[in-house]
Amino acid sequence: MTSSTLARHLAACVGPFGKVEEDAPFGARTTYRVGGPAAIVISITDRRGLEALAGKLGEVSSITVLGNGSNLLVADSGTDGIVLVLDALDEVTIAGTTVTAEAGADLPKVARAAVEAGLSGFTWAVGVPGTIGGAVAMNAGGHGSDLAANLTDVALVDLIGDRTGTVAVSALDLSYRHSNLRPEHVVASARLTLDRGNAADERLTLREIVAWRRANQPGGRNCGSVFVNPEGTSAGRLIAEAGLKDFRIGGAAVSSKHANFIQADEGALAADVVAVIRAVQQRVHDRTGIVLQTELRMVGFGEEDER
């Protein structure tokens, strides 16, 4: 099936609940804002469009689900696969201590809604620039907690197989920055069970987290933490101790504010970011014997770089 034939087929599947484009911007939609286009981009505007794709993409070699693009690095050549954009699915509802958030809901938005409802347990997420769907896929966390601490279940849409339906948290194999979800397993929404709290206290904690993030982490074009923290230490500390703050290749550099962030300049290439990542891994390994594993997802590169 040619790309154009597949695009027409997918457009017929999603109908009025989405938009299908060929050779459309992809890297520009990420927080790095580097990288090339995708062969097909499906922008879902209603959950019915996502559900209509269940089991329909069995012949597709590459599927990438895109929320805010805050944990993605796209190759300069782009990808010949499909990109599924879910940022329009961002509804958040609260009933008692249960919070239900659609895949595209920003984590800070969900955290603030929970605080205003007098709930505690999710305030940490106010400083994480991702979406609920991506947070489930990688068990995002920060400030001593993670999604697994409060996640009850997810509504899943399997684009290839038969895993579509409600999936309990116990079936997701969540651990530090890990789940058993594959690229074709799309989180449509997630349900959290929080605790009753004091809204004033939670607002104070929220402000403290935001202030800490602004003081200790850089803004601009980056993907947040690049490397997973090794057990017993932090990637940022290892990189800083290796003297790599401000280390630069081309248009990409290790942040001077937080060494686990790699910044991309205007006009930078994805290849520059990858070169910095590999150089950092090599230097830290040479110095400590520790192999830093990447936390971000790399799309459109060869197998050697997509890890």
C-alpha positions as a Markdown table, in Angstrom:
| # | Residue | x | y | z |
|---|---|---|---|---|
| 1 | Met | 0.0 | 0.0 | 0.0 |
| 2 | Thr | 1.5 | 3.4 | -1.0 |
| 3 | Ser | 1.6 | 6.3 | 1.4 |
| 4 | Ser | -1.1 | 8.1 | -0.5 |
| 5 | Thr | -3.4 | 5.1 | -0.5 |
| 6 | Leu | -2.8 | 4.6 | 3.2 |
| 7 | Ala | -3.5 | 8.2 | 3.9 |
| 8 | Arg | -6.8 | 8.0 | 2.1 |
| 9 | His | -7.7 | 4.8 | 4.0 |
| 10 | Leu | -6.9 | 6.5 | 7.3 |
| 11 | Ala | -8.9 | 9.6 | 6.4 |
| 12 | Ala | -11.9 | 7.4 | 5.7 |
| 13 | Cys | -11.4 | 5.7 | 9.1 |
| 14 | Val | -11.3 | 8.9 | 11.2 |
| 15 | Gly | -13.9 | 10.7 | 9.1 |
| 16 | Pro | -14.9 | 14.1 | 10.6 |
| 17 | Phe | -13.1 | 13.3 | 13.9 |
| 18 | Gly | -9.6 | 13.9 | 12.6 |
| 19 | Lys | -7.4 | 15.3 | 9.8 |
| 20 | Val | -4.9 | 13.3 | 7.8 |
| 21 | Glu | -1.9 | 15.0 | 6.1 |
| 22 | Glu | 1.0 | 13.7 | 4.0 |
| 23 | Asp | 4.6 | 14.8 | 4.3 |
| 24 | Ala | 3.6 | 17.0 | 7.2 |
| 25 | Pro | 5.8 | 18.8 | 9.9 |
| 26 | Phe | 6.9 | 16.5 | 12.7 |
| 27 | Gly | 10.1 | 17.7 | 14.3 |
| 28 | Ala | 8.8 | 21.3 | 14.4 |
| 29 | Arg | 6.0 | 20.1 | 16.6 |
| 30 | Thr | 8.4 | 18.9 | 19.4 |
| 31 | Thr | 9.9 | 21.0 | 22.1 |
| 32 | Tyr | 13.3 | 20.7 | 20.5 |
| 33 | Arg | 11.9 | 22.0 | 17.2 |
| 34 | Val | 14.4 | 20.1 | 15.1 |
| 35 | Gly | 13.9 | 17.3 | 12.7 |
| 36 | Gly | 12.1 | 16.6 | 9.5 |
| 37 | Pro | 8.5 | 15.7 | 8.4 |
| 38 | Ala | 6.5 | 12.5 | 8.8 |
| 39 | Ala | 5.1 | 10.6 | 5.9 |
| 40 | Ile | 1.6 | 10.8 | 7.4 |
| 41 | Val | 0.3 | 12.9 | 10.3 |
| 42 | Ile | -3.2 | 12.1 | 11.8 |
| 43 | Ser | -4.5 | 14.9 | 14.0 |
| 44 | Ile | -7.3 | 13.5 | 16.2 |
| 45 | Thr | -10.0 | 16.1 | 17.1 |
| 46 | Asp | -12.4 | 13.8 | 18.8 |
| 47 | Arg | -12.0 | 10.5 | 20.7 |
| 48 | Arg | -14.2 | 8.8 | 18.3 |
| 49 | Gly | -11.5 | 9.3 | 15.6 |
| 50 | Leu | -9.0 | 7.6 | 17.8 |
| 51 | Glu | -11.3 | 4.7 | 18.5 |
| 52 | Ala | -12.0 | 4.3 | 14.8 |
| 53 | Leu | -8.3 | 3.4 | 14.3 |
| 54 | Ala | -8.4 | 0.4 | 16.6 |
| 55 | Gly | -6.8 | -2.5 | 14.9 |
| 56 | Lys | -6.4 | -0.6 | 11.6 |
| 57 | Leu | -2.6 | -0.1 | 11.4 |
| 58 | Gly | -1.3 | -3.6 | 11.2 |
| 59 | Glu | 0.8 | -3.0 | 8.1 |
| 60 | Val | 2.5 | 0.2 | 9.4 |
| 61 | Ser | 6.2 | -0.1 | 10.3 |
| 62 | Ser | 6.4 | 3.0 | 12.6 |
| 63 | Ile | 3.9 | 4.7 | 14.8 |
| 64 | Thr | 4.6 | 7.7 | 17.0 |
| 65 | Val | 2.0 | 9.2 | 19.3 |
| 66 | Leu | 2.5 | 12.9 | 19.8 |
| 67 | Gly | 1.3 | 15.0 | 22.7 |
| 68 | Asn | 3.4 | 18.1 | 23.5 |
| 69 | Gly | 6.5 | 16.5 | 21.9 |
| 70 | Ser | 8.4 | 17.1 | 25.1 |
| 71 | Asn | 10.2 | 13.8 | 25.1 |
| 72 | Leu | 11.0 | 13.3 | 21.4 |
| 73 | Leu | 13.9 | 13.9 | 19.1 |
| 74 | Val | 13.1 | 13.5 | 15.4 |
| 75 | Ala | 15.8 | 12.8 | 12.8 |
| 76 | Asp | 16.6 | 15.5 | 10.3 |
| 77 | Ser | 15.3 | 13.3 | 7.6 |
| 78 | Gly | 12.0 | 12.8 | 9.5 |
| 79 | Thr | 10.2 | 9.4 | 9.5 |
| 80 | Asp | 8.4 | 7.4 | 6.9 |
| 81 | Gly | 6.0 | 6.3 | 9.6 |
| 82 | Ile | 2.7 | 7.6 | 11.0 |
| 83 | Val | 2.4 | 10.3 | 13.6 |
| 84 | Leu | -0.7 | 10.4 | 15.7 |
| 85 | Val | -1.4 | 13.9 | 17.2 |
| 86 | Leu | -3.6 | 13.9 | 20.3 |
| 87 | Asp | -3.3 | 17.4 | 21.7 |
| 88 | Ala | -6.9 | 18.2 | 21.0 |
| 89 | Leu | -8.0 | 15.4 | 23.5 |
| 90 | Asp | -7.4 | 17.4 | 26.7 |
| 91 | Glu | -10.6 | 17.2 | 28.8 |
| 92 | Val | -10.1 | 16.8 | 32.6 |
| 93 | Thr | -13.0 | 15.8 | 34.8 |
| 94 | Ile | -13.1 | 15.4 | 38.6 |
| 95 | Ala | -15.6 | 13.4 | 40.6 |
| 96 | Gly | -14.9 | 13.1 | 44.3 |
| 97 | Thr | -11.3 | 11.9 | 44.5 |
| 98 | Thr | -11.2 | 10.5 | 41.0 |
| 99 | Val | -9.6 | 12.5 | 38.2 |
| 100 | Thr | -10.1 | 11.4 | 34.6 |
| 101 | Ala | -7.8 | 13.1 | 32.0 |
| 102 | Glu | -7.7 | 12.6 | 28.3 |
| 103 | Ala | -4.4 | 11.7 | 26.7 |
| 104 | Gly | -3.6 | 15.2 | 25.5 |
| 105 | Ala | -4.2 | 17.0 | 28.8 |
| 106 | Asp | -1.1 | 18.8 | 30.0 |
| 107 | Leu | 0.3 | 17.5 | 33.3 |
| 108 | Pro | 0.4 | 21.0 | 34.8 |
| 109 | Lys | -3.2 | 21.5 | 33.8 |
| 110 | Val | -4.2 | 18.3 | 35.5 |
| 111 | Ala | -2.1 | 19.1 | 38.6 |
| 112 | Arg | -3.7 | 22.5 | 39.0 |
| 113 | Ala | -7.2 | 21.2 | 38.5 |
| 114 | Ala | -6.6 | 18.6 | 41.2 |
| 115 | Val | -5.3 | 21.3 | 43.6 |
| 116 | Glu | -8.3 | 23.5 | 43.0 |
| 117 | Ala | -10.5 | 20.6 | 43.8 |
| 118 | Gly | -8.8 | 20.2 | 47.2 |
| 119 | Leu | -7.0 | 17.0 | 46.2 |
| 120 | Ser | -3.4 | 15.9 | 46.9 |
| 121 | Gly | -1.0 | 13.4 | 45.4 |
| 122 | Phe | -0.5 | 14.9 | 42.0 |
| 123 | Thr | 0.9 | 18.3 | 42.7 |
| 124 | Trp | 4.4 | 17.1 | 41.6 |
| 125 | Ala | 3.2 | 17.0 | 38.0 |
| 126 | Val | 2.9 | 20.8 | 37.8 |
| 127 | Gly | 6.5 | 21.0 | 36.7 |
| 128 | Val | 6.5 | 18.3 | 34.1 |
| 129 | Pro | 5.9 | 19.6 | 30.5 |
| 130 | Gly | 4.3 | 16.5 | 29.1 |
| 131 | Thr | 0.8 | 15.1 | 28.7 |
| 132 | Ile | -1.1 | 12.3 | 30.5 |
| 133 | Gly | -0.8 | 9.9 | 27.6 |
| 134 | Gly | 3.0 | 10.2 | 27.4 |
| 135 | Ala | 3.2 | 10.2 | 31.2 |
| 136 | Val | 1.5 | 6.8 | 31.4 |
| 137 | Ala | 3.7 | 5.4 | 28.6 |
| 138 | Met | 7.0 | 6.2 | 30.5 |
| 139 | Asn | 5.6 | 6.4 | 34.1 |
| 140 | Ala | 6.7 | 10.0 | 34.4 |
| 141 | Gly | 7.5 | 11.4 | 37.8 |
| 142 | Gly | 9.3 | 14.0 | 39.8 |
| 143 | His | 9.7 | 15.4 | 43.3 |
| 144 | Gly | 9.6 | 12.0 | 45.0 |
| 145 | Ser | 6.5 | 10.6 | 43.2 |
| 146 | Asp | 5.4 | 9.2 | 39.9 |
| 147 | Leu | 2.2 | 8.4 | 37.9 |
| 148 | Ala | 2.1 | 4.9 | 39.2 |
| 149 | Ala | 1.5 | 6.1 | 42.8 |
| 150 | Asn | -2.1 | 7.3 | 41.8 |
| 151 | Leu | -3.0 | 5.7 | 38.5 |
| 152 | Thr | -6.0 | 3.4 | 38.7 |
| 153 | Asp | -6.5 | 2.4 | 35.0 |
| 154 | Val | -6.3 | 3.6 | 31.5 |
| 155 | Ala | -8.6 | 3.5 | 28.4 |
| 156 | Leu | -6.3 | 2.0 | 25.7 |
| 157 | Val | -6.7 | 1.9 | 22.0 |
| 158 | Asp | -4.6 | -0.7 | 20.3 |
| 159 | Leu | -3.8 | 0.3 | 16.7 |
| 160 | Ile | -2.6 | -3.1 | 15.7 |
| 161 | Gly | -3.9 | -5.8 | 18.0 |
| 162 | Asp | -6.7 | -6.5 | 20.4 |
| 163 | Arg | -5.6 | -4.7 | 23.6 |
| 164 | Thr | -8.3 | -2.0 | 23.2 |
| 165 | Gly | -10.3 | -1.4 | 26.3 |
| 166 | Thr | -9.8 | -0.5 | 30.0 |
| 167 | Val | -6.5 | -1.7 | 31.4 |
| 168 | Ala | -5.8 | -1.8 | 35.1 |
| 169 | Val | -2.6 | -0.2 | 36.4 |
| 170 | Ser | -1.4 | -3.6 | 37.6 |
| 171 | Ala | -1.3 | -4.8 | 33.9 |
| 172 | Leu | 1.0 | -2.0 | 32.8 |
| 173 | Asp | 4.2 | -3.2 | 34.5 |
| 174 | Leu | 5.1 | 0.3 | 35.7 |
| 175 | Ser | 8.5 | 1.0 | 37.1 |
| 176 | Tyr | 11.0 | 3.8 | 37.0 |
| 177 | Arg | 10.4 | 5.5 | 33.6 |
| 178 | His | 9.0 | 2.3 | 32.2 |
| 179 | Ser | 5.7 | 0.6 | 31.2 |
| 180 | Asn | 5.0 | -2.3 | 28.9 |
| 181 | Leu | 3.0 | -0.2 | 26.4 |
| 182 | Arg | 4.3 | -0.3 | 22.8 |
| 183 | Pro | 4.0 | 2.5 | 20.2 |
| 184 | Glu | 0.8 | 1.0 | 18.9 |
| 185 | His | -0.8 | 1.1 | 22.4 |
| 186 | Val | -2.4 | 4.5 | 22.6 |
| 187 | Val | -3.7 | 5.9 | 25.9 |
| 188 | Ala | -7.0 | 7.6 | 25.3 |
| 189 | Ser | -7.5 | 8.6 | 28.9 |
| 190 | Ala | -6.2 | 7.8 | 32.4 |
| 191 | Arg | -8.0 | 7.7 | 35.7 |
| 192 | Leu | -6.3 | 8.7 | 38.9 |
| 193 | Thr | -7.3 | 8.2 | 42.5 |
| 194 | Leu | -6.1 | 11.0 | 44.7 |
| 195 | Asp | -6.4 | 11.9 | 48.4 |
| 196 | Arg | -8.4 | 14.7 | 50.1 |
| 197 | Gly | -6.0 | 17.6 | 50.9 |
| 198 | Asn | -6.0 | 21.2 | 52.0 |
| 199 | Ala | -6.3 | 23.4 | 48.9 |
| 200 | Ala | -4.2 | 26.2 | 50.5 |
| 201 | Asp | -1.4 | 23.8 | 51.4 |
| 202 | Glu | -1.4 | 22.3 | 48.0 |
| 203 | Arg | -1.3 | 25.7 | 46.3 |
| 204 | Leu | 1.7 | 26.6 | 48.3 |
| 205 | Thr | 3.4 | 23.3 | 47.4 |
| 206 | Leu | 2.5 | 23.9 | 43.7 |
| 207 | Arg | 4.1 | 27.4 | 43.8 |
| 208 | Glu | 7.3 | 26.0 | 45.5 |
| 209 | Ile | 7.7 | 23.3 | 42.8 |
| 210 | Val | 7.2 | 25.9 | 40.0 |
| 211 | Ala | 9.8 | 28.2 | 41.6 |
| 212 | Trp | 12.2 | 25.4 | 42.1 |
| 213 | Arg | 11.9 | 24.3 | 38.5 |
| 214 | Arg | 12.5 | 27.8 | 37.2 |
| 215 | Ala | 15.5 | 28.3 | 39.4 |
| 216 | Asn | 17.1 | 24.9 | 38.7 |
| 217 | Gln | 16.1 | 23.9 | 35.2 |
| 218 | Pro | 16.6 | 25.7 | 31.9 |
| 219 | Gly | 13.8 | 26.8 | 29.6 |
| 220 | Gly | 14.1 | 27.1 | 25.8 |
| 221 | Arg | 14.5 | 24.3 | 23.3 |
| 222 | Asn | 15.0 | 21.0 | 25.2 |
| 223 | Cys | 13.3 | 17.8 | 26.1 |
| 224 | Gly | 13.7 | 18.0 | 29.8 |
| 225 | Ser | 15.9 | 15.3 | 31.3 |
| 226 | Val | 17.8 | 13.4 | 28.6 |
| 227 | Phe | 19.1 | 10.5 | 30.6 |
| 228 | Val | 17.6 | 8.1 | 33.2 |
| 229 | Asn | 19.1 | 8.5 | 36.6 |
| 230 | Pro | 21.3 | 5.5 | 37.4 |
| 231 | Glu | 20.5 | 3.7 | 40.7 |
| 232 | Gly | 22.0 | 5.6 | 43.6 |
| 233 | Thr | 23.0 | 8.7 | 41.8 |
| 234 | Ser | 21.8 | 11.3 | 39.2 |
| 235 | Ala | 22.7 | 11.6 | 35.6 |
| 236 | Gly | 23.1 | 15.4 | 36.0 |
| 237 | Arg | 25.6 | 15.0 | 38.7 |
| 238 | Leu | 27.7 | 12.4 | 36.7 |
| 239 | Ile | 27.7 | 14.7 | 33.7 |
| 240 | Ala | 28.6 | 17.8 | 35.7 |
| 241 | Glu | 31.4 | 15.9 | 37.5 |
| 242 | Ala | 32.8 | 14.9 | 34.1 |
| 243 | Gly | 33.1 | 18.6 | 33.3 |
| 244 | Leu | 30.6 | 18.6 | 30.6 |
| 245 | Lys | 28.4 | 21.6 | 31.4 |
| 246 | Asp | 28.4 | 23.9 | 28.3 |
| 247 | Phe | 29.9 | 21.1 | 26.2 |
| 248 | Arg | 28.9 | 21.8 | 22.6 |
| 249 | Ile | 28.8 | 20.2 | 19.2 |
| 250 | Gly | 27.3 | 22.3 | 16.5 |
| 251 | Gly | 24.0 | 23.9 | 17.5 |
| 252 | Ala | 23.5 | 21.7 | 20.6 |
| 253 | Ala | 25.0 | 22.0 | 24.1 |
| 254 | Val | 24.8 | 20.6 | 27.6 |
| 255 | Ser | 23.0 | 23.2 | 29.8 |
| 256 | Ser | 25.0 | 25.2 | 32.2 |
| 257 | Lys | 22.1 | 25.2 | 34.6 |
| 258 | His | 21.3 | 21.5 | 34.7 |
| 259 | Ala | 23.7 | 19.0 | 33.1 |
| 260 | Asn | 20.9 | 16.5 | 32.3 |
| 261 | Phe | 19.4 | 19.0 | 29.8 |
| 262 | Ile | 20.7 | 19.4 | 26.3 |
| 263 | Gln | 19.7 | 22.6 | 24.6 |
| 264 | Ala | 19.2 | 23.1 | 20.9 |
| 265 | Asp | 20.0 | 26.5 | 19.3 |
| 266 | Glu | 18.0 | 28.2 | 16.6 |
| 267 | Gly | 19.1 | 26.4 | 13.4 |
| 268 | Ala | 20.4 | 23.3 | 15.2 |
| 269 | Leu | 20.2 | 19.9 | 13.7 |
| 270 | Ala | 18.9 | 16.8 | 15.3 |
| 271 | Ala | 22.3 | 15.3 | 14.4 |
| 272 | Asp | 23.9 | 17.9 | 16.7 |
| 273 | Val | 21.8 | 16.8 | 19.7 |
| 274 | Val | 22.6 | 13.1 | 19.0 |
| 275 | Ala | 26.3 | 13.9 | 18.8 |
| 276 | Val | 26.2 | 15.6 | 22.2 |
| 277 | Ile | 24.2 | 12.7 | 23.7 |
| 278 | Arg | 26.8 | 10.1 | 22.4 |
| 279 | Ala | 29.8 | 12.2 | 23.5 |
| 280 | Val | 28.3 | 12.6 | 27.0 |
| 281 | Gln | 27.6 | 8.9 | 27.3 |
| 282 | Gln | 31.2 | 8.1 | 26.2 |
| 283 | Arg | 32.8 | 10.6 | 28.6 |
| 284 | Val | 30.7 | 9.4 | 31.6 |
| 285 | His | 31.4 | 5.8 | 30.8 |
| 286 | Asp | 35.1 | 6.4 | 30.4 |
| 287 | Arg | 35.2 | 8.1 | 33.8 |
| 288 | Thr | 32.8 | 6.0 | 35.9 |
| 289 | Gly | 32.0 | 2.8 | 34.0 |
| 290 | Ile | 28.3 | 3.8 | 34.0 |
| 291 | Val | 26.4 | 3.6 | 30.7 |
| 292 | Leu | 23.8 | 6.4 | 30.7 |
| 293 | Gln | 20.5 | 5.3 | 29.1 |
| 294 | Thr | 18.4 | 7.9 | 27.3 |
| 295 | Glu | 15.0 | 8.9 | 28.6 |
| 296 | Leu | 13.8 | 10.6 | 25.4 |
| 297 | Arg | 12.4 | 8.7 | 22.4 |
| 298 | Met | 14.4 | 9.1 | 19.2 |
| 299 | Val | 12.4 | 8.7 | 16.0 |
| 300 | Gly | 13.6 | 8.3 | 12.4 |
| 301 | Phe | 17.2 | 7.3 | 13.3 |
| 302 | Gly | 18.8 | 3.9 | 12.8 |
| 303 | Glu | 18.4 | 1.2 | 15.5 |
| 304 | Glu | 21.8 | 2.2 | 17.1 |
| 305 | Asp | 20.5 | 5.7 | 17.9 |
| 306 | Glu | 16.9 | 4.8 | 18.8 |
| 307 | Arg | 17.8 | 3.6 | 22.3 |
